[in-house]
Structures are given as C-alpha cells and as structure tokens.
C-alpha cells in the first residue's frame, strides 16, 4: 500500500532532517576549541610595576658613592657648586673596564657572525675552505698509504736479515739438542713463521688496490716485528749461557745486538706509520663531517645553541658596559655640593660616600617597599606619584636612593626608598600621603602571554596551544615577569592561538 504525503508533511520532514543533521554535524565536526577561551599571541609591552603608599618628607642630604672599585681619575666639582641632574661629578680610571668591554664586544661579533653563517648558510668562500680541508686531509692520508709499502718492505728486510743471522748462529754454534740448542732452534722456527706470515700480507697489499689490505699488512708486520725482536733477544741471551759464552764470537754477538736495533727501528717506523694513518683517517672524517654539517640546513637545536652563545656574549657586553658606565659619578638631581670625601689618585672603595649634595627641591617622598619587591627596584626607575591633597594631578619622579638597611614592621621586612620629583605643587607640605607606582622594568614589542595562561607541568612552564587542528602542550621559556604578562623568549610565535580556559 502506498502512503501519499502532502506537501506540508514533506516540508516538515525536510526541516526535521535538516535540524537533526545540523546537530549531528556540529557534534561530529565541532572545533576542539569550542567552549574554550582563546587568545592570540601578540607582541606588546611587558611592564613590571610596584605600588605602595608613602609620605612627603623634607629634603635630606644625599650621599653618593661609586658602584665599582677604581682609582679616581678626576673630580669636577668643589663644595658649594650648584649641579644639574646628570652632571658628572667625578670619574674613575676607565682603563681595565674599557679593555674588558672591547674583548667581550669582539666575542659578541664572533658569536653573531657564527649565528649569521648558520642561518644564512655558507658563502662560496667559506664552503671552499671546508672543501679544501677535506682535500688536504685526503692527500695526507693518501701520502701515508703511498709510502706504506716502502716502510713495510724495509721492515720485512729486517725480519729476513734476522732469519738469515739466526740460521747462521744456529748452524755454527748450536747443532746439538741441549737446552740452549733447543731454545735457539725454536727461535729460528719462530722467526721463520713470522717472516712467512708477514710476507703473505705484504704480497697481498702490494697487489691489491685496497687500503684495507695495507692496513692488515701493517698490523701483521707490527706483530711479526715484536715477535722477531723477542726471538733475537732470546738468541742473544743463549749465547751467554754456559760453554756458549766462550764459543760464540764477540763479532757474532755484536751482529745479534745490531740486529735487535734494526728490528726495533723497523718496529718504530711501522708503528709510526700505523699511527699516522689512523690520525689522518680521523682528520679526514672530521673534515668530511664539518663539510657535511656546515653544508646542511641548520637543525633547530643548533640554531638554539648558537643563539644562546650570542645572548651570553651580549649579556657579557651589557655587564661590562654597565661597569664602564659605573666609573662615572653623576648627580641624580638638581642640587648643591655639600661634601667631597675623595681625592684624585686615590682608590675609591665601593658604595662608600664619595660626594654629598643637597637637593634644590624642598621635599622628597619616603616609602617602604616589601623585601620581595625591592629586588626589582633600581635607582633611576621612573615613578608615578599621586598626592592625596591633589587628586586631579599625577606627578613624575624617579627613585633617588634605596636604604641598604632593613626596616621591620610587624615582623615584615621593608626597605626605605627615597623618591624625588621636580615639579612640586604649591601648598605641598611634609607628612602628606603619596601613592606611588614604580616602573621597575619594562620591555616593548616583545612576544608576550597572559600570566594566567601558564601552568607548571613537571617543573616546566607550559601553555596549551591550538596547532594543526588540535590542542597540545608547549613548553616555553619566559623572560621579564610583568604585572599582567610574561615575556616569552622561546616556545611561542606571534600569531599562535593559546587556550586560556573554559568560557
């Protein structure tokens, strides 16, 4: 029986099928990131700020000292001089710091050059250097093999001469079967066996184009020479036993001594040949490996290693540039010189007061910074200042000094920081409350990631990244920790999609 459906029912069925199909396809083909909050990795600013509340205080005398030990080269002020912010007050001898800086700059140039070569590949001239090294190593090895047969033939002659002499000595003086005669007879037989063994491998090497056969001949010749040397020495010892001491002539004894020297010299020559061949083989292999390595596309781990060398060299340059900058004692504020405690030519100790001055501004801000934050604060850091009695204005200042002595408040360690600010408003008074924000560190245009996207997995900093249609864990290396972001130095690229959590 046929069932006839109306157009209305057909439309309804089609709609139902479409709806069911939509949800099935959505379930089957849904994106792995569906229902998850994501963020695109971008470059931007990473800033590290420290906020605290302090108070306005009357200006105190500021004591300045050098940050490094050195001989005072010059003093540019006297007591009573008015100075401006940034004026150089005194200077240490720059000789040693300058020399060290130049050395590390050269190291940086070299590291950068090696990194550039790795990234850009070898130039034609550089490639030829490595090719020439392979050719030279091959020529040296070939030269060793070319002279090998002459050395082996000469060594064989020494063995043959030992056999001839041993035969003569035996036949002349040891025809009997006493203990000495048996020993000499054994020596002759042993020399004969060594000579035949060496001859087999020597003949094979002479006829074969293979260097492997030469290597075998060299090894067998060394073994034969060692055995023959021991045999000649044994025969010489028998010549001094009992009646043979008088029967064997001094001339024949001398011949045996000379033969020992001949065999030993041959042994030294063949051993040196073997060592030379081995050395040239290693040199050739290294030259070939270097050429192959330098010609191939750089591996990621090689790039990372060379980049690390550049970064380390740059860090050394920065360190010694900082030390070179530290030879200058500059005024951090506008003020008047009140004391000078150094003299030209004397060695100025670190951090002891060299020059004192009084600010031309009547007020400063004193604020206690928590011990965990103080390590990020440096003299000269920019400061934003909000004074409670002046709610509509924000003033700019700088960190003037950090007290090295701690202050204990409710069993918590703080360090007093002095902030100076030049544009002081009319009506400011000592004791007013100041909310300050210290810009301890800042980097601009760096790859960054939100702090809450990072998790610690097996001791490694890890983020979840959506790559190639799936979510995977990526181990990253972070640099500066900001208030909201981490700088990412490796492991992420600009444009990567990271998972922040559930929506």
Order of alpha helices (4+ residues) and beta strands (2+ residues): alpha-beta-beta-beta-beta-beta-beta-alpha-alpha-alpha-alpha-alpha-alpha-alpha-alpha-beta-beta-beta-beta-beta-alpha-beta-beta-beta-beta-beta-beta-beta-beta-beta-beta
